[in-house]
Amino acid sequence: IGSAAVPGAGMVMLVIVLSSVGIPTEGIALIFAVDRPLDMLRTAVNVTGDLTISTLVATGEKQIDLSIVNQSK
């Protein structure tokens, strides 16, 4: 299951999965309380990974002008 690169998107997916395996609503509410800092980290990792892979693909396809990227100001 994939999730969008926005804060809180992972929690929606988590609720769907936990509900399908029979976790009670009270248990899911406890997870909501501690998930916010973890969600921030997951979002940062997700966005960084997306950026890294898109940069690698664009470089491999010769879509990035490395002379502009590597020039110093």
PyMOL commands that set and color helices and strands:
alter all, ss='L'
color gray80, all
select helices_A, chain A and resi 9-20+25-60+66-70
alter helices_A, ss='H'
color red, helices_A
deselect
rebuild
show_as cartoon
